[in-house]
Amino acid sequence: MTIAEWCLFGAVMLTYLTLAPVKPLADREFDNADPRNPAFYEKPIRKRALGAHINGIETFPFFATAVLLAEFRRAPQNWVDWLALAFFLTLLAFVFAYLANRPTLRTVLWNTAMAFNLGIFFLAGFGVKGALIATVIGLCFAIALWPLLAMLERPSND
């Protein structure tokens, strides 16, 4: 298996492991007969874990499609692997930022992860040059967004 394929597995596991610990740590507050009860997710850390979990589900289809498309089209495997690893590690940092209630950092990390994902996608159709252009544009967007988000960020209640 390639590094990119292991990153696909890692992204799936990260999605589930983001939410899974919240339930047993809640002891008797979690009702397995009603696992999607909105009241359970009212506590801030649980709400953030659920949000990170949902974001993982939202990002996975594009990531999986990009990796598989790049591999099927025989894009340079080392580029697919490095971009997939960058995506996965950034997504991991995103989850920690989400759980730590750092909304600006979380959004910048999400956009950064998507920049790497765009790179993988464009690698399949436009080669290394297309991947570099797409990734750099995505990274510039993520970086440019940071000060704007910081200005708009409200203090949290948590």
C-alpha positions as CSV (number, residue, x, y, z in Angstrom):
1,M,0.0,0.0,0.0
2,T,1.1,3.5,-0.7
3,I,1.6,6.3,1.9
4,A,-1.4,8.0,0.3
5,E,-3.6,4.9,0.8
6,W,-2.5,4.7,4.4
7,C,-3.5,8.4,4.7
8,L,-7.0,7.5,3.4
9,F,-7.2,4.9,6.2
10,G,-5.9,7.4,8.7
11,A,-8.5,10.0,7.6
12,V,-11.3,7.5,8.1
13,M,-10.0,6.4,11.5
14,L,-9.5,10.0,12.6
15,T,-13.1,10.8,11.7
16,Y,-14.3,8.1,14.0
17,L,-11.7,8.5,16.7
18,T,-12.6,12.2,17.0
19,L,-16.0,11.3,18.4
20,A,-15.6,7.8,19.8
21,P,-13.8,8.8,23.1
22,V,-16.5,11.3,24.0
23,K,-19.1,8.6,24.6
24,P,-17.3,6.3,27.1
25,L,-15.8,9.3,28.9
26,A,-19.3,10.6,29.6
27,D,-20.0,7.6,31.7
28,R,-23.8,7.3,32.3
29,E,-24.7,10.5,30.5
30,F,-24.4,8.7,27.1
31,D,-27.4,6.5,26.2
32,N,-26.4,3.9,23.6
33,A,-30.1,3.4,22.9
34,D,-30.3,7.0,21.7
35,P,-26.7,7.8,20.4
36,R,-27.7,10.8,18.4
37,N,-29.6,12.6,21.2
38,P,-28.8,16.3,20.7
39,A,-28.9,16.9,24.4
40,F,-25.8,14.8,24.9
41,Y,-23.9,17.1,22.6
42,E,-24.8,20.3,24.4
43,K,-21.6,20.3,26.5
44,P,-19.0,22.4,24.7
45,I,-16.3,19.7,24.3
46,R,-18.8,17.2,23.0
47,K,-20.3,19.7,20.6
48,R,-16.8,20.5,19.2
49,A,-16.0,16.7,19.0
50,L,-19.2,16.3,17.0
51,G,-18.3,19.2,14.8
52,A,-14.8,17.8,14.1
53,H,-16.3,14.4,13.3
54,I,-18.8,15.9,10.9
55,N,-16.1,17.9,9.2
56,G,-14.1,14.7,8.8
57,I,-17.1,13.1,7.1
58,E,-17.5,16.1,4.8
59,T,-13.8,16.3,3.7
60,F,-13.3,12.6,3.2
61,P,-15.1,12.0,-0.2
62,F,-13.0,14.7,-1.9
63,F,-9.8,13.5,-0.4
64,A,-10.5,9.9,-1.3
65,T,-11.5,10.9,-4.8
66,A,-8.4,13.0,-5.3
67,V,-6.0,10.3,-4.1
68,L,-7.7,7.5,-6.1
69,L,-7.9,9.6,-9.2
70,A,-4.2,10.6,-8.9
71,E,-3.2,7.0,-8.4
72,F,-5.4,5.7,-11.3
73,R,-4.0,8.3,-13.6
74,R,-0.5,7.4,-12.6
75,A,0.5,10.8,-11.2
76,P,4.0,10.8,-9.6
77,Q,3.4,8.7,-6.5
78,N,5.9,10.6,-4.4
79,W,3.9,13.8,-4.9
80,V,0.6,12.0,-4.2
81,D,2.1,10.6,-1.0
82,W,3.6,13.8,0.3
83,L,0.5,15.8,-0.5
84,A,-1.7,13.2,1.1
85,L,0.5,13.1,4.2
86,A,0.4,16.9,4.4
87,F,-3.4,16.7,4.1
88,F,-3.7,14.1,6.9
89,L,-1.3,15.8,9.3
90,T,-3.0,19.2,8.8
91,L,-6.4,17.5,9.3
92,L,-5.1,16.0,12.5
93,A,-4.0,19.5,13.7
94,F,-7.4,20.8,12.7
95,V,-9.1,18.2,15.0
96,F,-6.9,19.3,17.9
97,A,-7.6,23.0,17.2
98,Y,-11.3,22.2,17.0
99,L,-11.3,20.4,20.3
100,A,-9.2,23.1,21.9
101,N,-11.8,25.7,20.8
102,R,-9.5,27.7,18.6
103,P,-11.9,28.6,15.8
104,T,-9.6,30.9,13.7
105,L,-6.7,28.3,13.8
106,R,-9.2,25.6,13.1
107,T,-10.5,27.3,9.9
108,V,-7.0,28.2,8.7
109,L,-6.0,24.5,9.1
110,W,-9.1,23.3,7.3
111,N,-8.4,25.6,4.4
112,T,-4.7,24.5,4.4
113,A,-5.7,20.8,4.3
114,M,-8.0,21.6,1.4
115,A,-5.1,23.3,-0.4
116,F,-3.1,20.1,-0.2
117,N,-6.2,18.2,-1.3
118,L,-6.6,20.5,-4.3
119,G,-2.9,19.8,-5.1
120,I,-3.6,16.0,-5.2
121,F,-6.7,16.6,-7.4
122,F,-4.9,18.8,-9.9
123,L,-1.9,16.5,-9.9
124,A,-4.0,13.9,-11.6
125,G,-5.0,16.2,-14.5
126,F,-2.3,18.8,-14.8
127,G,0.9,17.2,-13.4
128,V,3.3,18.6,-10.8
129,K,3.0,22.1,-12.2
130,G,-0.8,22.1,-11.8
131,A,-0.5,20.6,-8.3
132,L,1.9,23.3,-7.3
133,I,-0.2,26.1,-8.6
134,A,-3.4,24.8,-7.0
135,T,-1.7,24.1,-3.7
136,V,0.0,27.5,-3.6
137,I,-3.2,29.3,-4.4
138,G,-5.0,27.4,-1.7
139,L,-2.3,28.1,0.9
140,C,-2.3,31.8,0.0
141,F,-6.1,31.8,0.6
142,A,-5.7,30.1,3.9
143,I,-3.0,32.5,5.1
144,A,-4.8,35.6,3.8
145,L,-7.9,34.4,5.6
146,W,-6.2,34.3,9.0
147,P,-6.1,38.0,9.9
148,L,-9.6,38.5,8.7
149,L,-10.9,35.7,10.8
150,A,-8.9,36.9,13.8
151,M,-10.6,40.3,13.6
152,L,-14.0,38.7,13.4
153,E,-13.4,36.1,16.2
154,R,-15.6,36.6,19.2
155,P,-14.5,35.6,22.7
156,S,-15.8,32.1,23.6
157,N,-18.2,31.2,26.4
158,D,-16.2,28.1,27.2
